[in-house]
Amino acid sequence: MNTFTSPLIALFSAIALLANVALAQPATPATFEPLLSGAHRSPGNVARDPYRHPAQTLAFFGIRPTSTVVEILPGSGGYYMEILAPWLKDQGLYIAANRDGSLPQYQADHEKLLLRLKTEAHLYGKVQVTPFRADRHAIAPAGSADVVISFRNLHNWMDDKELDASLKAFYLALKPGGVLGIVDHRGRTDQTQEAQQASGYVRQDVAIAMIEKAGFKFDASSEANANPKDTKDYPEGVWTLPPSYRLKDQDRDKYRAIGESDRFTLRFLKP
C-alpha cells in the first residue's frame, strides 16, 4: 500500500463523509439567516421579513440544499423564490408553479415572473416554471418533490372550489415522506368557518381536517408566524391589515401597529 496516498484517501473520505452528514442534517433558522441579507433581494420583500419570519419557516419545513422544492404561486414578487432559488441552484431544484399565461387575469403577472428569471439568470437560470392549474396540469413529475410549499393561498382555493384538486396535485408531486408546508391567515375558533370565510381567515382545525382528508398526515405546527395582536374583526377582512391596507389611509397607523395577520404554519407528510 502506498503510505503517502493512503492518508490522503482517508482525509478525502472523511471530508466527503462530513459533507454528506452536513447535507443530511435538519436545517435550523441559522441556516437561512445569511440568505436574507442577499443584495439581490427587493427592498419591499426585505421589509416584510419581520412579519413573514422566513428563516424560522423554512427551517420548520425541513428544506435542505439538496431538496426539490415546489412553491405554489410565487407570483411576480417572488418573496421566497429570492431566498430559495439561489440557494438550491447548485444541489437542489426550485420549481415555481405559477398561474400560466392561458388565464388572461394572470398574464401580466406571469410574464413579469418570466422576465425576471431571464434578466437575473445568474440567480434564477435553473428555476423551472410549471403551470398551476390543478385540474389540468402536474406541478412537477410524479413523486419528484421533497417539499411543496404554499403561502396564504388556502382561503382562495376554498373560495374558488379548487382545494380538492390542488391538494391532489400536491400529493401526486411529492415523494413518499415528502413535506407539504402551508401558511395561511388563522381564523377564530369562536366562529364557524362559513361565518369568516369571506374575511380571508381559515380555522386551523378546519385546514388540518381538509388536508388530512386528501391523504396527508398532519405532522406538526409552528407559531413562527403567529400575531396575537390580530383581532380578526376588520371592515375589509384580513385585507384591512398590511400589506394590503384596503382602507388606504383610514386608520392606517392603527393597522400598521397591529402588523400582518396571525398565521398558522402547518407541516404535513405524504405517507
C-alpha contacts under 8 A as a table, 3 or more apart, distances in Angstrom:
res1	aa1	res2	aa2	distance
1	M	6	S	7.38
2	N	5	T	5.63
2	N	6	S	6.06
3	T	6	S	5.43
3	T	7	P	7.14
4	F	7	P	6.33
4	F	8	L	7.15
5	T	8	L	5.06
5	T	9	I	6.09
6	S	9	I	5.12
6	S	10	A	6.22
7	P	10	A	4.94
7	P	11	L	6.04
8	L	11	L	4.92
8	L	12	F	6.12
9	I	12	F	5.19
9	I	13	S	6.01
10	A	13	S	5.04
10	A	14	A	6.11
11	L	14	A	5.08
11	L	15	I	6.23
12	F	15	I	5.02
12	F	16	A	6.12
13	S	16	A	5.09
13	S	17	L	6.06
14	A	17	L	5.00
14	A	18	L	6.12
15	I	18	L	5.11
15	I	19	A	6.13
16	A	19	A	5.03
16	A	20	N	6.18
17	L	20	N	5.13
17	L	21	V	6.11
18	L	21	V	4.99
18	L	22	A	6.05
19	A	22	A	5.05
19	A	23	L	6.27
20	N	23	L	5.12
20	N	24	A	6.23
21	V	24	A	5.03
21	V	25	Q	6.25
22	A	25	Q	5.27
23	L	64	R	6.85
23	L	65	P	6.92
23	L	66	T	7.25
24	A	64	R	7.73
26	P	59	A	7.68
26	P	62	G	6.11
26	P	63	I	7.81
26	P	64	R	7.14
27	A	30	A	7.92
27	A	31	T	5.88
27	A	59	A	5.18
27	A	62	G	5.97
27	A	63	I	6.61
27	A	64	R	6.28
28	T	31	T	5.27
28	T	32	F	7.34
28	T	55	A	7.80
28	T	56	Q	7.37
28	T	59	A	4.99
28	T	60	F	7.75
29	P	32	F	5.50
29	P	33	E	6.27
29	P	55	A	4.64
29	P	56	Q	4.88
29	P	57	T	7.93
29	P	58	L	7.50
29	P	59	A	5.42
30	A	33	E	5.14
30	A	34	P	7.53
30	A	55	A	7.19
31	T	34	P	7.18
31	T	55	A	7.55
31	T	59	A	7.71
32	F	35	L	5.37
32	F	36	L	6.98
32	F	54	P	7.88
32	F	55	A	5.01
32	F	58	L	7.62
32	F	59	A	7.58
33	E	36	L	5.52
33	E	37	S	7.58
33	E	55	A	5.76
34	P	37	S	5.82
34	P	38	G	7.48
35	L	38	G	5.64
35	L	83	I	6.03
35	L	87	W	7.80
36	L	41	R	7.73
36	L	46	V	7.57
36	L	83	I	6.67
37	S	41	R	7.64
38	G	41	R	5.81
40	H	82	E	7.60
41	R	45	N	6.87
41	R	46	V	6.74
41	R	82	E	6.11
41	R	83	I	7.84
42	S	45	N	5.38
42	S	46	V	6.36
43	P	46	V	5.05
43	P	47	A	6.14
44	G	47	A	5.25
44	G	48	R	6.83
45	N	48	R	5.35
45	N	49	D	6.90
45	N	77	G	7.81
45	N	79	Y	5.79
46	V	49	D	5.38
47	A	50	P	7.19
48	R	51	Y	5.43
48	R	52	R	6.12
49	D	52	R	5.07
49	D	53	H	5.54
49	D	54	P	6.56
50	P	53	H	5.80
51	Y	225	N	7.03
51	Y	259	G	7.32
51	Y	260	E	6.17
52	R	225	N	6.29
53	H	56	Q	5.72
53	H	57	T	6.13
53	H	224	A	6.56
53	H	225	N	6.53
54	P	57	T	5.01
54	P	58	L	5.94
54	P	80	Y	7.77
55	A	58	L	5.47
55	A	59	A	6.15
56	Q	59	A	5.22
56	Q	60	F	6.11
56	Q	224	A	6.34
57	T	60	F	5.12
57	T	61	F	6.41
57	T	224	A	6.54
57	T	225	N	7.90
57	T	265	T	7.60
58	L	61	F	5.12
58	L	62	G	6.48
58	L	63	I	6.13
59	A	62	G	5.10
59	A	63	I	6.31
60	F	63	I	7.98
60	F	222	S	7.34
60	F	267	R	7.85
61	F	147	V	7.73
61	F	179	V	7.02
61	F	180	L	7.93
61	F	181	G	6.05
61	F	267	R	6.47
63	I	67	S	6.16
63	I	69	V	7.78
63	I	147	V	7.13
64	R	67	S	5.21
65	P	87	W	6.65
65	P	88	L	5.34
65	P	91	Q	6.04
65	P	92	G	5.69
66	T	88	L	6.73
66	T	91	Q	4.85
66	T	92	G	4.04
66	T	93	L	7.45
67	S	88	L	7.26
67	S	91	Q	7.74
67	S	92	G	4.87
67	S	93	L	6.43
67	S	145	A	7.68
67	S	146	D	5.75
67	S	147	V	7.21
68	T	92	G	5.44
68	T	93	L	4.56
68	T	94	Y	6.03
68	T	95	I	7.56
68	T	144	S	7.34
68	T	145	A	5.09
68	T	146	D	5.24
68	T	147	V	6.50
69	V	92	G	7.94
69	V	93	L	6.16
69	V	94	Y	5.03
69	V	95	I	6.08
69	V	145	A	6.03
69	V	146	D	6.11
69	V	147	V	4.85
69	V	148	V	5.80
69	V	149	I	7.50
70	V	94	Y	6.05
70	V	95	I	4.60
70	V	96	A	6.00
70	V	97	A	6.61
70	V	139	I	7.66
70	V	140	A	7.59
70	V	145	A	6.82
70	V	147	V	6.34
70	V	148	V	4.73
70	V	149	I	6.32
71	E	74	P	6.20
71	E	81	M	7.99
71	E	94	Y	7.60
71	E	95	I	6.29
71	E	96	A	5.34
71	E	97	A	6.01
71	E	148	V	5.88
71	E	149	I	4.94
71	E	150	S	6.02
72	I	96	A	6.48
72	I	97	A	4.93
72	I	98	N	6.35
72	I	132	F	7.25
72	I	148	V	7.35
72	I	149	I	6.25
72	I	150	S	5.22
72	I	151	F	7.80
73	L	96	A	6.92
73	L	97	A	5.69
73	L	98	N	4.53
73	L	99	R	6.65
73	L	132	F	7.37
73	L	150	S	7.38
74	P	77	G	6.99
74	P	78	G	5.11
74	P	79	Y	7.16
74	P	80	Y	7.25
74	P	81	M	6.91
74	P	96	A	6.38
74	P	97	A	7.32
74	P	98	N	6.48
75	G	78	G	5.80
75	G	98	N	6.56
75	G	109	D	6.49
75	G	110	H	6.98
75	G	113	L	6.73
76	S	109	D	5.56
76	S	110	H	6.61
76	S	112	K	5.70
76	S	113	L	4.49
77	G	113	L	7.71
78	G	81	M	4.79
78	G	82	E	5.93
78	G	113	L	7.88
79	Y	82	E	5.68
79	Y	83	I	7.19
80	Y	83	I	5.20
80	Y	84	L	6.01
81	M	84	L	5.15
81	M	85	A	5.29
81	M	94	Y	7.77
81	M	96	A	7.92
82	E	85	A	6.15
82	E	86	P	7.04
83	I	86	P	6.67
83	I	87	W	6.92
84	L	87	W	5.23
84	L	88	L	6.00
84	L	94	Y	7.02
85	A	88	L	5.23
85	A	89	K	5.94
85	A	93	L	7.34
85	A	94	Y	5.39
85	A	123	L	7.02
85	A	124	Y	6.24
85	A	127	V	6.72
86	P	89	K	5.40
86	P	123	L	5.13
86	P	124	Y	6.54
87	W	90	D	7.29
88	L	91	Q	5.82
88	L	92	G	4.50
88	L	93	L	5.45
88	L	94	Y	6.43
89	K	92	G	5.72
89	K	93	L	5.85
89	K	94	Y	7.27
89	K	123	L	7.93
89	K	124	Y	7.80
89	K	126	K	6.15
89	K	127	V	7.62
93	L	126	K	7.50
93	L	127	V	6.98
93	L	128	Q	7.92
94	Y	126	K	7.77
94	Y	127	V	5.48
94	Y	128	Q	6.62
95	I	127	V	5.80
95	I	128	Q	4.73
95	I	129	V	5.71
95	I	130	T	7.07
95	I	140	A	7.79
96	A	127	V	7.11
96	A	128	Q	6.18
96	A	129	V	4.78
96	A	130	T	6.19
97	A	129	V	5.83
97	A	130	T	4.67
97	A	131	P	5.40
97	A	132	F	5.09
97	A	139	I	5.81
98	N	110	H	7.11
98	N	129	V	7.03
98	N	130	T	6.37
98	N	131	P	5.26
98	N	132	F	5.05
99	R	103	L	7.27
99	R	106	Y	6.27
99	R	110	H	6.76
99	R	131	P	5.62
99	R	132	F	5.07
99	R	133	R	6.74
100	D	103	L	6.29
100	D	106	Y	6.98
100	D	107	Q	7.03
100	D	110	H	6.35
100	D	130	T	7.83
100	D	131	P	4.96
100	D	132	F	6.68
100	D	133	R	7.80
101	G	104	P	6.50
101	G	106	Y	6.33
101	G	107	Q	4.56
101	G	108	A	7.97
101	G	110	H	6.21
101	G	111	E	7.48
102	S	107	Q	7.18
103	L	106	Y	5.68
103	L	107	Q	6.33
104	P	107	Q	5.05
105	Q	108	A	7.57
106	Y	109	D	5.39
106	Y	110	H	6.07
107	Q	110	H	5.23
107	Q	111	E	6.15
108	A	111	E	5.18
108	A	112	K	6.16
109	D	112	K	5.17
109	D	113	L	6.42
110	H	113	L	5.13
110	H	114	L	6.35
111	E	114	L	5.07
111	E	115	L	6.10
112	K	115	L	5.13
112	K	116	R	6.25
113	L	116	R	5.18
113	L	117	L	6.39
114	L	117	L	5.16
114	L	118	K	6.34
115	L	118	K	5.11
115	L	119	T	6.08
116	R	119	T	5.22
116	R	120	E	5.87
117	L	120	E	5.43
117	L	121	A	5.69
117	L	123	L	7.87
117	L	124	Y	5.18
117	L	125	G	6.22
117	L	127	V	7.50
118	K	121	A	5.19
118	K	124	Y	7.53
118	K	125	G	6.83
120	E	123	L	5.67
120	E	124	Y	6.05
120	E	125	G	7.24
121	A	124	Y	4.83
121	A	125	G	4.03
121	A	126	K	7.74
122	H	125	G	5.91
123	L	126	K	7.92
124	Y	127	V	5.28
130	T	138	A	7.76
130	T	139	I	5.61
130	T	140	A	7.12
131	P	137	H	6.58
131	P	138	A	7.66
131	P	139	I	6.44
132	F	137	H	6.62
132	F	138	A	7.55
132	F	139	I	6.07
133	R	136	R	5.59
133	R	137	H	5.63
133	R	166	S	7.91
134	A	137	H	5.73
134	A	138	A	7.05
134	A	139	I	7.82
134	A	162	E	7.45
134	A	165	A	5.36
134	A	166	S	4.91
134	A	168	K	7.82
134	A	169	A	5.89
135	D	165	A	5.82
135	D	166	S	7.55
138	A	141	P	6.78
138	A	142	A	7.76
138	A	169	A	6.28
138	A	173	A	7.30
139	I	169	A	6.78
139	I	170	F	7.48
139	I	173	A	6.67
140	A	144	S	6.77
140	A	145	A	7.09
140	A	173	A	5.39
141	P	144	S	5.57
141	P	145	A	7.86
141	P	173	A	5.91
142	A	145	A	7.91
142	A	172	L	5.33
142	A	173	A	4.45
142	A	174	L	6.82
142	A	175	K	7.73
143	G	172	L	6.29
143	G	173	A	4.97
143	G	174	L	4.77
143	G	175	K	4.15
143	G	176	P	7.15
144	S	173	A	5.94
144	S	174	L	5.85
144	S	175	K	5.63
145	A	148	V	6.92
145	A	173	A	5.74
145	A	174	L	4.53
145	A	175	K	5.69
145	A	178	G	6.96
146	D	174	L	5.98
146	D	175	K	5.98
146	D	177	G	7.94
146	D	178	G	4.79
146	D	179	V	6.32
147	V	174	L	6.81
147	V	178	G	5.71
147	V	179	V	4.68
147	V	180	L	5.85
147	V	181	G	7.33
148	V	170	F	6.73
148	V	174	L	7.21
148	V	179	V	6.33
148	V	180	L	4.90
148	V	181	G	6.19
149	I	180	L	5.88
149	I	181	G	4.59
149	I	182	I	6.01
150	S	153	N	6.49
150	S	154	L	7.98
150	S	181	G	6.33
150	S	182	I	5.15
150	S	183	V	6.40
151	F	154	L	7.88
151	F	182	I	6.10
151	F	183	V	4.79
151	F	184	D	6.09
152	R	155	H	7.11
152	R	182	I	7.81
152	R	183	V	5.68
152	R	184	D	4.21
152	R	185	H	6.57
153	N	156	N	5.36
153	N	157	W	6.46
153	N	184	D	6.81
154	L	157	W	5.25
154	L	158	M	6.29
154	L	163	L	7.26
154	L	182	I	7.98
154	L	184	D	6.53
154	L	202	V	7.91
155	H	158	M	5.09
155	H	159	D	6.27
155	H	184	D	7.53
155	H	197	Q	7.31
155	H	200	G	5.90
155	H	201	Y	6.81
155	H	202	V	6.35
156	N	159	D	5.01
156	N	160	D	6.09
156	N	200	G	7.80
157	W	160	D	5.02
157	W	161	K	5.80
157	W	162	E	4.65
157	W	163	L	4.79
157	W	166	S	7.80
158	M	161	K	5.24
158	M	162	E	6.29
158	M	163	L	5.50
159	D	162	E	7.73
159	D	197	Q	7.78
160	D	163	L	7.79
161	K	164	D	7.55
162	E	165	A	5.61
162	E	166	S	5.99
163	L	166	S	5.08
163	L	167	L	6.10
164	D	167	L	5.32
164	D	168	K	6.20
164	D	214	A	7.13
165	A	168	K	5.06
165	A	169	A	6.30
166	S	169	A	5.14
166	S	170	F	6.36
167	L	170	F	5.03
167	L	171	Y	6.11
167	L	211	I	7.12
167	L	214	A	6.37
168	K	171	Y	5.13
168	K	172	L	6.19
168	K	214	A	6.74
169	A	172	L	5.16
169	A	173	A	6.27
170	F	173	A	5.23
170	F	174	L	6.33
170	F	180	L	7.60
171	Y	174	L	5.46
171	Y	215	G	7.71
171	Y	216	F	7.57
171	Y	270	K	6.71
174	L	177	G	7.90
174	L	178	G	5.39
174	L	179	V	7.38
174	L	270	K	7.01
175	K	178	G	5.00
175	K	270	K	7.24
176	P	270	K	5.42
176	P	271	P	5.60
177	G	269	L	5.66
177	G	270	K	5.06
177	G	271	P	5.52
178	G	269	L	5.61
178	G	270	K	5.43
178	G	271	P	7.96
179	V	267	R	6.63
179	V	268	F	5.63
179	V	269	L	4.77
179	V	270	K	6.55
180	L	267	R	5.87
180	L	268	F	5.01
180	L	269	L	6.17
180	L	270	K	7.64
181	G	265	T	7.32
181	G	266	L	5.82
181	G	267	R	4.83
181	G	268	F	6.47
182	I	264	F	7.91
182	I	265	T	5.84
182	I	266	L	5.20
182	I	267	R	6.61
183	V	263	R	6.39
183	V	264	F	5.59
183	V	265	T	4.59
183	V	266	L	6.42
184	D	201	Y	7.63
184	D	202	V	7.19
184	D	263	R	5.25
184	D	264	F	5.76
184	D	265	T	7.10
185	H	200	G	6.86
185	H	201	Y	4.94
185	H	202	V	6.03
185	H	238	V	7.70
185	H	261	S	6.09
185	H	262	D	5.86
185	H	263	R	4.41
185	H	264	F	6.51
186	R	201	Y	5.47
186	R	202	V	5.22
186	R	203	R	5.63
186	R	204	Q	6.04
186	R	261	S	7.82
186	R	262	D	5.75
186	R	263	R	4.79
186	R	264	F	5.47
187	G	193	Q	7.64
187	G	196	Q	7.24
187	G	201	Y	4.49
187	G	202	V	4.48
187	G	203	R	4.22
187	G	204	Q	6.77
187	G	232	K	7.28
188	R	191	Q	5.81
188	R	192	T	8.00
188	R	196	Q	7.99
188	R	201	Y	7.79
188	R	202	V	7.85
188	R	203	R	6.15
188	R	232	K	7.27
189	T	192	T	7.24
189	T	203	R	6.52
191	Q	195	A	6.26
191	Q	196	Q	7.05
192	T	195	A	5.26
192	T	196	Q	6.83
193	Q	196	Q	5.45
193	Q	197	Q	5.72
193	Q	202	V	6.51
193	Q	203	R	6.22
193	Q	206	V	7.47
194	E	197	Q	5.21
194	E	198	A	7.95
195	A	198	A	7.58
196	Q	199	S	5.31
196	Q	200	G	7.09
196	Q	201	Y	6.16
196	Q	202	V	7.49
197	Q	200	G	5.66
197	Q	201	Y	5.99
197	Q	202	V	6.72
198	A	201	Y	7.66
198	A	237	G	7.39
199	S	236	E	6.97
199	S	237	G	4.03
199	S	238	V	5.88
199	S	239	W	7.96
200	G	237	G	6.30
200	G	238	V	5.73
200	G	239	W	7.78
201	Y	232	K	7.82
201	Y	237	G	7.95
201	Y	238	V	6.97
202	V	206	V	7.16
202	V	207	A	6.77
203	R	206	V	5.22
203	R	207	A	6.28
204	Q	207	A	5.08
204	Q	208	I	6.25
204	Q	264	F	6.72
205	D	208	I	5.20
205	D	209	A	6.20
206	V	209	A	5.14
206	V	210	M	6.18
207	A	210	M	5.28
207	A	211	I	6.21
208	I	211	I	5.30
208	I	212	E	6.03
208	I	218	F	6.83
209	A	212	E	5.21
209	A	213	K	6.08
210	M	213	K	5.10
210	M	214	A	6.71
211	I	214	A	5.22
211	I	215	G	7.06
211	I	216	F	6.09
212	E	215	G	5.24
212	E	216	F	4.67
212	E	217	K	5.67
212	E	218	F	6.60
213	K	216	F	7.13
215	G	270	K	7.22
215	G	271	P	7.91
216	F	268	F	6.01
216	F	269	L	5.64
216	F	270	K	5.08
216	F	271	P	6.77
217	K	268	F	5.36
217	K	269	L	5.13
217	K	270	K	6.37
217	K	271	P	6.76
218	F	266	L	7.78
218	F	267	R	6.39
218	F	268	F	4.46
218	F	269	L	6.49
219	D	266	L	7.84
219	D	267	R	5.51
219	D	268	F	5.01
219	D	269	L	6.37
220	A	266	L	6.13
220	A	267	R	5.28
220	A	268	F	7.10
221	S	264	F	7.34
221	S	265	T	5.65
221	S	266	L	4.55
221	S	267	R	6.10
222	S	225	N	7.59
222	S	264	F	7.04
222	S	265	T	5.26
222	S	266	L	6.53
223	E	226	A	5.07
223	E	263	R	7.95
223	E	264	F	6.68
223	E	265	T	6.65
224	A	265	T	7.15
225	N	262	D	6.55
225	N	263	R	5.25
225	N	264	F	6.47
225	N	265	T	6.71
226	A	261	S	7.81
226	A	262	D	4.73
226	A	263	R	5.19
226	A	264	F	6.57
227	N	230	D	5.85
227	N	259	G	7.92
227	N	260	E	7.60
227	N	261	S	6.36
227	N	262	D	4.22
227	N	263	R	7.05
228	P	231	T	7.60
228	P	262	D	6.58
229	K	258	I	5.51
229	K	259	G	7.78
229	K	262	D	7.75
230	D	258	I	6.22
230	D	259	G	7.72
230	D	260	E	7.82
230	D	261	S	5.91
230	D	262	D	5.74
231	T	234	Y	7.91
232	K	237	G	7.06
232	K	238	V	6.87
233	D	237	G	6.70
234	Y	237	G	4.96
234	Y	238	V	6.94
234	Y	240	T	6.32
235	P	240	T	6.91
236	E	239	W	5.82
236	E	240	T	5.07
236	E	246	R	6.76
236	E	247	L	7.45
237	G	240	T	5.77
238	V	241	L	5.82
238	V	261	S	6.72
239	W	242	P	7.14
239	W	243	P	7.74
239	W	244	S	5.26
239	W	245	Y	6.18
239	W	246	R	5.69
240	T	244	S	6.48
240	T	245	Y	4.91
240	T	246	R	5.00
240	T	247	L	6.09
240	T	255	Y	7.37
241	L	244	S	6.13
241	L	245	Y	5.26
241	L	246	R	7.50
241	L	255	Y	5.46
241	L	256	R	7.07
241	L	258	I	7.59
241	L	259	G	6.64
241	L	260	E	5.89
241	L	261	S	6.94
242	P	245	Y	5.14
242	P	255	Y	6.94
242	P	256	R	6.41
242	P	259	G	6.15
242	P	260	E	5.29
242	P	261	S	7.99
243	P	260	E	6.84
245	Y	248	K	5.18
245	Y	249	D	7.77
245	Y	252	R	7.19
245	Y	255	Y	7.87
247	L	250	Q	5.50
247	L	251	D	7.80
247	L	252	R	7.70
248	K	252	R	6.80
249	D	252	R	5.06
251	D	254	K	5.27
251	D	255	Y	6.50
252	R	255	Y	5.25
252	R	256	R	6.00
253	D	256	R	4.96
253	D	257	A	6.12
254	K	257	A	5.27
254	K	258	I	6.65
255	Y	258	I	5.05
255	Y	259	G	6.32
256	R	259	G	5.08
256	R	260	E	7.96
